[in-house]
Amino acid sequence: MSVLMLRPAREDDIRTLAVLNRQLLDDEGHPTDIAIPELIERHRVWLSTKEWHQDILEIEGHVVGYIVHALNPYPLDPAIPERFVRQFFIDRAYRRQGLGRDAFDLFMETRVAPGGRVTLDVLESNPGGQAFWASVGCRPFFHRMELTRPAD
């Protein structure tokens, strides 16, 4: 049986992160048209500044997905550590094998302190993502809404 591993991303993972990030944006119906070169730069900045933690999911040396997250104090109780998951993605070629659930379990075991919270945003245009997060136990906490002021 293959073992799923979670490891911190390295400089040589940046292009892979960018390609997977573009797939994520497409799959979730995100309206941005950001291209691979800009995503490479985004992930490079995150890696160098440690603004976001980036973890690679691997099986036998093959990248099957990634997670981008940050550790913050929970706004309603700063004594509680909160992991905000910005991006969570399993490569299309590895889906429908239970890896998403296994990856999230591994993330919870290795990156979330006992008593800690996980928060994340799921786009309304991504019902598959909403169903996945509900299946691993996440529940809605608030409904974020937005409005863009038209350009003059």
C-alpha positions as CSV (number, residue, x, y, z in Angstrom):
1,M,0.0,0.0,0.0
2,S,1.3,3.4,-0.9
3,V,1.8,6.0,1.8
4,L,0.7,9.5,1.5
5,M,3.3,12.0,2.7
6,L,3.1,15.7,3.5
7,R,6.2,17.8,3.3
8,P,7.1,21.5,3.2
9,A,7.4,22.8,-0.4
10,R,10.9,23.6,-1.7
11,E,12.1,26.0,-4.4
12,D,12.1,23.1,-7.0
13,D,8.3,22.6,-6.3
14,I,7.3,26.1,-7.4
15,R,6.4,25.4,-11.0
16,T,4.4,22.3,-9.9
17,L,2.6,24.4,-7.3
18,A,1.8,27.0,-10.0
19,V,0.4,24.4,-12.5
20,L,-1.7,22.8,-9.8
21,N,-2.9,26.3,-8.6
22,R,-4.1,27.1,-12.1
23,Q,-6.0,23.8,-12.2
24,L,-7.5,24.6,-8.9
25,L,-8.7,28.0,-10.1
26,D,-10.2,26.4,-13.2
27,D,-11.9,23.6,-11.2
28,E,-13.5,25.9,-8.6
29,G,-14.8,28.3,-11.2
30,H,-12.6,31.2,-10.0
31,P,-13.0,34.3,-12.3
32,T,-9.3,35.1,-12.5
33,D,-7.3,34.6,-15.7
34,I,-3.9,34.7,-13.9
35,A,-1.3,32.8,-15.9
36,I,1.4,30.3,-14.8
37,P,4.2,32.9,-14.8
38,E,2.3,35.1,-12.3
39,L,1.4,32.0,-10.2
40,I,5.1,31.0,-10.2
41,E,6.0,34.4,-8.8
42,R,3.2,34.2,-6.2
43,H,4.4,30.9,-4.9
44,R,8.0,32.0,-5.0
45,V,7.1,35.0,-2.8
46,W,5.1,32.9,-0.4
47,L,8.0,30.5,-0.1
48,S,10.6,33.2,0.4
49,T,8.6,35.3,2.8
50,K,6.9,32.5,4.6
51,E,3.7,34.5,4.3
52,W,1.9,31.2,3.6
53,H,3.0,27.7,4.5
54,Q,3.0,25.5,1.4
55,D,2.9,21.7,1.8
56,I,3.3,19.1,-1.0
57,L,1.3,15.9,-0.9
58,E,3.3,12.9,-2.3
59,I,2.9,9.2,-2.9
60,E,6.2,7.4,-3.7
61,G,7.8,10.6,-4.8
62,H,4.9,11.7,-7.1
63,V,3.2,15.0,-6.3
64,V,-0.5,14.3,-6.0
65,G,-1.6,17.7,-4.5
66,Y,-0.7,20.6,-2.2
67,I,-2.0,22.7,0.6
68,V,-1.4,26.4,1.3
69,H,-2.2,27.5,4.8
70,A,-1.4,30.0,7.6
71,L,-1.4,29.9,11.3
72,N,-3.3,32.7,13.1
73,P,-4.9,33.3,16.4
74,Y,-8.6,32.6,16.2
75,P,-10.3,36.1,16.1
76,L,-13.0,35.2,18.6
77,D,-10.6,33.6,21.1
78,P,-6.9,34.5,20.5
79,A,-5.8,31.6,22.7
80,I,-7.1,29.1,20.1
81,P,-4.7,28.5,17.2
82,E,-6.4,28.7,13.8
83,R,-5.1,27.2,10.5
84,F,-6.6,29.1,7.6
85,V,-6.5,26.9,4.5
86,R,-6.1,29.1,1.5
87,Q,-5.7,26.3,-1.1
88,F,-6.2,22.6,-1.0
89,F,-5.9,20.6,-4.2
90,I,-5.6,17.0,-5.4
91,D,-4.3,16.7,-8.9
92,R,-7.1,15.6,-11.3
93,A,-5.2,12.4,-12.2
94,Y,-5.4,11.2,-8.5
95,R,-9.0,12.0,-7.6
96,R,-11.7,9.6,-6.6
97,Q,-9.3,7.5,-4.6
98,G,-9.9,8.9,-1.2
99,L,-6.7,11.0,-1.3
100,G,-8.5,14.2,-0.4
101,R,-9.9,12.8,2.7
102,D,-6.6,11.1,3.6
103,A,-4.7,14.3,2.9
104,F,-7.0,16.4,5.1
105,D,-6.7,13.8,7.9
106,L,-2.8,14.0,7.6
107,F,-3.0,17.8,7.6
108,M,-5.1,17.7,10.7
109,E,-2.7,15.3,12.5
110,T,0.5,17.1,11.5
111,R,-0.4,20.8,11.1
112,V,-3.3,21.5,13.5
113,A,-2.6,21.6,17.2
114,P,-5.0,19.7,19.6
115,G,-7.9,22.1,20.2
116,G,-7.0,24.1,17.2
117,R,-9.5,25.2,14.5
118,V,-9.4,25.0,10.7
119,T,-11.1,27.7,8.6
120,L,-11.4,28.1,4.9
121,D,-13.4,29.8,2.1
122,V,-15.2,27.8,-0.6
123,L,-16.4,29.7,-3.7
124,E,-20.1,29.5,-4.4
125,S,-19.2,28.5,-7.9
126,N,-17.6,25.3,-6.5
127,P,-20.4,23.0,-5.2
128,G,-18.0,20.0,-5.5
129,G,-15.6,21.7,-3.1
130,Q,-18.5,22.5,-0.7
131,A,-19.5,18.9,-0.7
132,F,-16.0,17.7,-0.1
133,W,-15.5,20.0,2.9
134,A,-18.8,19.0,4.3
135,S,-17.8,15.4,4.0
136,V,-14.7,15.8,6.1
137,G,-16.7,17.6,8.9
138,C,-16.5,21.3,8.0
139,R,-19.6,23.3,8.6
140,P,-20.7,26.8,7.5
141,F,-19.8,29.5,10.0
142,F,-20.7,32.6,8.0
143,H,-21.6,33.5,4.5
144,R,-19.2,36.0,2.9
145,M,-20.7,38.3,0.4
146,E,-19.1,40.9,-1.9
147,L,-19.8,43.7,-4.3
148,T,-17.5,45.4,-6.7
149,R,-17.9,49.1,-7.3
150,P,-18.0,49.7,-11.1
151,A,-14.9,51.5,-12.5
152,D,-15.5,55.2,-13.3
